[in-house]
Amino acid sequence: MLASFLKYLQYERRYSSHTVDSYQNDLTQFSAFLTQIKPESEIELIDVTHNEIRSWIISLMQDGLDPRSVNRKMAALRTYFKFLIKRDVITEDPTVRLFALKTSKKLPSIVKENEIAGLLSQFDSDDTFIGMRDKLILELLYGTGIRLSELIHLKKSDINLKEGLIKVLGKRNKERIIPLPAELILVIDDYTTSREKALGEYTGDDFLVVTDKGRKTYPMYIYRIVNRFLGLFTTTDKKSPHVLRHTYATHLLNKGADLNAIKELLGHSSLASTQVYTHNTIEKLKAVFDQAHPKA
């Protein structure tokens, strides 16, 4: 039944491969927990009770797992049991009395504007294929706000340098168009020329960003590049590709961009997901007030 559920997520719900993998891992972990608490008998997921799910949640919290991660695992279970009800496999949902755990509101980590300037300027004298590829990765993440998975799957055919636009296939296969900054257009143009010299002509299915050997990149490959360069130029604790997406949105908001426009650029399905960036702006205003106002 699990295999059918995963196909349902991928093809009917159009979840990303990353989300499907996460749901599979969560359900596999829950199955392992059931085996631990009742090693003498085999418990099928379709026979699970509310109390067994609650015991798993308690054990996750006792292990120190972040409430956000616990909530995500509960969401995976909810989706799975709703799927079983929809397929008439079960008649009662054991997750119906589960409630999300309270979580603290954390502001997204961002890179300061002067740090971004230093980060991108370090490549000015590096005209090698690898140097230009690494610069392109950072410029794309910060200049368009695309997700890591969207960057990996971006193809040359998705780029329209003449119009200054890129076409991105986001979560649940939702397509969106994002304008390119003028400087990023030049970076892409220079990179494609450099890549062709180093690796040969593009083929029909070639991805835009590739490894040193011209192969498709993968999440950890991009993460290591971003983490290395952010570590040289920023003081933020988190140094992941998603930090540059947060930075893109926050800098747009600080410059007066409309929140609904930022929502569309990021590919958010709900404005609530975008509103988190207003908190960074408010914190910036508070800092200015505290520094400048006589009564602060």
C-alpha positions as CSV (number, residue, x, y, z in Angstrom):
1,M,0.0,0.0,0.0
2,L,2.9,2.3,0.7
3,A,4.1,2.1,-2.9
4,S,0.7,3.1,-4.1
5,F,0.6,6.0,-1.7
6,L,4.0,7.3,-3.0
7,K,2.8,7.1,-6.6
8,Y,-0.3,9.0,-5.5
9,L,1.9,11.8,-4.1
10,Q,4.1,11.9,-7.1
11,Y,1.6,11.7,-9.9
12,E,-1.8,12.9,-8.5
13,R,-0.7,15.4,-5.9
14,R,2.4,16.3,-7.9
15,Y,4.6,16.5,-4.9
16,S,8.4,17.1,-5.5
17,S,10.7,14.1,-5.3
18,H,12.2,15.6,-2.2
19,T,8.8,15.7,-0.4
20,V,7.9,12.1,-1.6
21,D,11.2,10.9,-0.1
22,S,10.5,12.7,3.1
23,Y,7.1,11.1,3.4
24,Q,8.5,7.7,2.7
25,N,11.3,8.2,5.3
26,D,8.7,9.3,7.9
27,L,6.4,6.3,7.3
28,T,9.4,3.9,7.4
29,Q,10.6,5.4,10.7
30,F,7.1,5.0,12.1
31,S,7.0,1.4,11.0
32,A,10.4,0.8,12.7
33,F,9.0,2.3,15.9
34,L,6.0,0.0,15.8
35,T,8.4,-3.0,15.5
36,Q,10.2,-1.8,18.6
37,I,7.2,-1.4,20.8
38,K,5.6,-4.7,19.8
39,P,8.5,-6.9,18.6
40,E,6.4,-10.1,19.2
41,S,3.8,-9.2,16.5
42,E,3.8,-7.6,13.1
43,I,1.8,-4.4,13.0
44,E,0.6,-3.1,9.6
45,L,0.3,0.6,9.1
46,I,-3.4,0.1,8.2
47,D,-4.1,-1.3,11.6
48,V,-2.4,1.5,13.6
49,T,-4.3,3.1,16.5
50,H,-4.4,6.7,17.8
51,N,-2.5,5.6,20.9
52,E,0.4,4.1,18.9
53,I,0.8,7.3,16.9
54,R,0.7,9.3,20.1
55,S,3.4,7.1,21.6
56,W,5.6,7.7,18.6
57,I,5.1,11.5,18.9
58,I,6.0,11.4,22.6
59,S,9.1,9.4,21.8
60,L,10.2,11.8,19.1
61,M,9.8,14.7,21.6
62,Q,11.7,12.8,24.3
63,D,14.6,12.3,21.8
64,G,14.7,16.1,21.4
65,L,13.4,16.4,17.9
66,D,12.4,19.9,16.9
67,P,8.6,20.5,17.0
68,R,8.6,21.5,13.4
69,S,10.0,18.2,12.4
70,V,7.5,16.4,14.5
71,N,4.7,18.3,12.9
72,R,6.0,17.4,9.5
73,K,6.0,13.7,10.4
74,M,2.4,14.0,11.7
75,A,1.5,15.7,8.4
76,A,2.9,12.6,6.6
77,L,0.8,10.3,8.7
78,R,-2.4,12.4,8.2
79,T,-1.9,12.4,4.4
80,Y,-1.3,8.6,4.4
81,F,-4.4,7.7,6.4
82,K,-6.6,10.1,4.4
83,F,-5.3,8.3,1.3
84,L,-6.3,5.0,2.9
85,I,-9.8,6.2,3.6
86,K,-10.1,7.6,0.1
87,R,-9.2,4.2,-1.2
88,D,-11.7,2.5,1.2
89,V,-8.9,0.6,2.9
90,I,-9.8,1.8,6.3
91,T,-13.0,3.5,7.7
92,E,-11.6,5.5,10.6
93,D,-8.7,8.0,10.6
94,P,-6.4,7.4,13.7
95,T,-4.8,10.9,13.2
96,V,-8.1,12.8,13.5
97,R,-7.4,13.7,17.2
98,L,-3.8,14.8,16.6
99,F,-3.0,18.4,17.1
100,A,0.1,20.2,15.8
101,L,2.7,21.1,18.4
102,K,3.4,24.7,19.2
103,T,6.5,26.0,17.6
104,S,8.6,29.2,18.2
105,K,8.6,31.7,15.4
106,K,12.1,31.9,14.0
107,L,13.1,34.7,11.7
108,P,14.6,33.5,8.4
109,S,18.4,33.8,8.3
110,I,19.6,36.2,5.7
111,V,22.9,37.6,4.3
112,K,23.5,41.3,4.6
113,E,23.7,43.5,1.5
114,N,27.3,44.3,2.0
115,E,28.2,40.7,2.5
116,I,26.3,39.7,-0.7
117,A,28.4,42.3,-2.6
118,G,31.6,40.8,-1.2
119,L,30.5,37.3,-1.9
120,L,29.7,37.9,-5.6
121,S,32.7,40.3,-6.3
122,Q,35.2,37.6,-5.4
123,F,34.7,35.9,-8.8
124,D,35.5,39.1,-10.8
125,S,38.9,37.8,-11.8
126,D,38.1,34.1,-12.1
127,D,37.2,33.3,-15.7
128,T,37.6,29.5,-15.4
129,F,34.6,27.3,-16.1
130,I,34.4,26.1,-12.4
131,G,34.8,29.6,-11.1
132,M,32.1,30.9,-13.4
133,R,29.9,27.9,-12.6
134,D,30.1,28.6,-8.9
135,K,29.4,32.3,-9.4
136,L,26.3,31.3,-11.5
137,I,25.0,29.2,-8.7
138,L,25.2,32.0,-6.2
139,E,23.9,34.6,-8.6
140,L,20.9,32.4,-9.6
141,L,20.0,31.6,-6.0
142,Y,20.2,35.3,-4.9
143,G,19.1,36.9,-8.1
144,T,16.0,34.9,-8.7
145,G,15.1,33.3,-5.3
146,I,14.7,29.9,-6.8
147,R,14.7,26.7,-4.7
148,L,17.6,24.3,-4.6
149,S,15.6,21.7,-6.5
150,E,14.5,24.2,-9.1
151,L,18.2,25.2,-9.7
152,I,19.2,21.6,-10.2
153,H,16.5,21.0,-12.8
154,L,16.9,24.3,-14.6
155,K,17.8,23.7,-18.3
156,K,19.2,26.0,-20.9
157,S,15.9,26.0,-22.8
158,D,14.3,27.5,-19.7
159,I,16.4,30.7,-20.1
160,N,15.4,33.5,-22.3
161,L,18.3,36.0,-22.3
162,K,16.7,38.2,-24.9
163,E,13.6,38.8,-22.7
164,G,15.5,38.5,-19.5
165,L,13.3,35.8,-18.1
166,I,13.6,32.2,-16.7
167,K,10.9,29.6,-16.6
168,V,10.9,27.5,-13.4
169,L,9.0,24.4,-12.6
170,G,8.3,24.6,-8.9
171,K,6.4,22.5,-6.3
172,R,3.6,20.3,-7.6
173,N,4.8,21.1,-11.1
174,K,3.6,24.7,-11.0
175,E,5.3,26.8,-13.6
176,R,6.3,30.4,-13.0
177,I,8.3,33.1,-14.9
178,I,11.0,35.1,-13.0
179,P,12.7,38.2,-14.4
180,L,16.5,38.1,-14.5
181,P,18.7,41.0,-13.1
182,A,20.7,42.6,-15.9
183,E,24.0,41.4,-14.3
184,L,22.8,37.8,-14.1
185,I,22.0,37.8,-17.8
186,L,25.7,38.6,-18.5
187,V,26.8,36.0,-16.0
188,I,24.7,33.3,-17.7
189,D,26.0,34.4,-21.2
190,D,29.6,34.2,-20.0
191,Y,29.1,30.9,-18.3
192,T,27.5,29.2,-21.3
193,T,30.4,30.3,-23.5
194,S,32.9,29.0,-20.9
195,R,31.1,25.7,-20.5
196,E,31.1,25.1,-24.2
197,K,34.8,25.6,-24.3
198,A,35.4,23.3,-21.4
199,L,32.9,20.6,-22.0
200,G,31.6,20.9,-25.6
201,E,28.3,21.9,-27.1
202,Y,25.0,21.6,-25.3
203,T,22.7,18.7,-26.0
204,G,18.9,18.7,-25.9
205,D,18.6,17.5,-22.3
206,D,21.6,19.3,-20.8
207,F,21.0,21.0,-17.5
208,L,22.2,24.5,-17.1
209,V,24.3,24.0,-14.0
210,V,26.6,20.9,-14.1
211,T,29.4,19.3,-12.1
212,D,33.1,19.8,-13.0
213,K,32.7,16.8,-15.4
214,G,29.6,18.1,-17.0
215,R,27.1,15.8,-15.2
216,K,23.8,16.8,-13.5
217,T,24.3,18.3,-10.1
218,Y,22.6,17.0,-6.9
219,P,21.5,18.7,-3.6
220,M,24.6,18.1,-1.6
221,Y,26.9,19.1,-4.4
222,I,25.2,22.6,-4.6
223,Y,25.0,22.8,-0.8
224,R,28.7,22.3,-0.4
225,I,29.5,25.1,-2.9
226,V,27.1,27.6,-1.3
227,N,28.2,26.6,2.3
228,R,31.9,27.1,1.4
229,F,31.5,30.6,-0.1
230,L,28.9,31.8,2.5
231,G,31.3,30.8,5.2
232,L,33.9,33.2,3.8
233,F,31.7,36.3,3.7
234,T,28.8,36.1,6.1
235,T,28.2,35.9,9.8
236,T,24.9,34.1,9.6
237,D,24.7,30.8,11.4
238,K,22.9,29.0,8.5
239,K,24.9,28.8,5.2
240,S,22.5,26.9,2.9
241,P,21.1,27.6,-0.5
242,H,17.8,28.4,1.1
243,V,19.4,31.3,3.0
244,L,19.9,33.0,-0.4
245,R,16.2,32.5,-1.2
246,H,15.4,34.2,2.1
247,T,17.8,37.0,1.4
248,Y,16.3,37.6,-2.1
249,A,12.8,38.0,-0.6
250,T,13.9,40.1,2.3
251,H,16.0,42.5,0.2
252,L,13.1,42.9,-2.2
253,L,10.8,43.8,0.6
254,N,13.3,46.2,2.1
255,K,13.4,48.0,-1.2
256,G,9.7,48.4,-1.3
257,A,8.5,45.4,-3.4
258,D,4.9,44.5,-3.0
259,L,4.3,41.4,-0.8
260,N,2.0,39.8,-3.4
261,A,4.6,40.2,-6.1
262,I,7.2,38.5,-3.9
263,K,4.7,35.7,-3.3
264,E,4.4,35.1,-7.0
265,L,8.2,35.3,-7.6
266,L,8.9,32.8,-4.8
267,G,6.1,30.4,-6.0
268,H,4.3,30.4,-2.7
269,S,0.8,29.0,-2.7
270,S,-0.3,31.1,0.2
271,L,0.5,34.7,1.2
272,A,1.0,33.4,4.8
273,S,4.2,31.7,3.7
274,T,5.5,35.1,2.3
275,Q,4.5,37.2,5.3
276,V,7.4,35.7,7.4
277,Y,9.7,38.0,5.6
278,T,7.9,41.1,7.0
279,H,9.3,40.1,10.4
280,N,12.8,40.7,9.2
281,T,11.8,44.1,7.9
282,I,10.2,45.0,11.2
283,E,13.3,43.8,13.1
284,K,15.4,46.1,10.8
285,L,13.2,49.1,11.6
286,K,13.5,48.3,15.4
287,A,17.2,48.3,15.1
288,V,17.2,51.6,13.3
289,F,14.9,53.1,16.0
290,D,17.0,51.7,18.9
291,Q,20.1,53.2,17.4
292,A,18.7,56.6,16.4
293,H,15.9,57.6,18.7
294,P,16.8,59.6,21.8
295,K,14.1,57.8,23.8
296,A,15.0,54.3,22.7
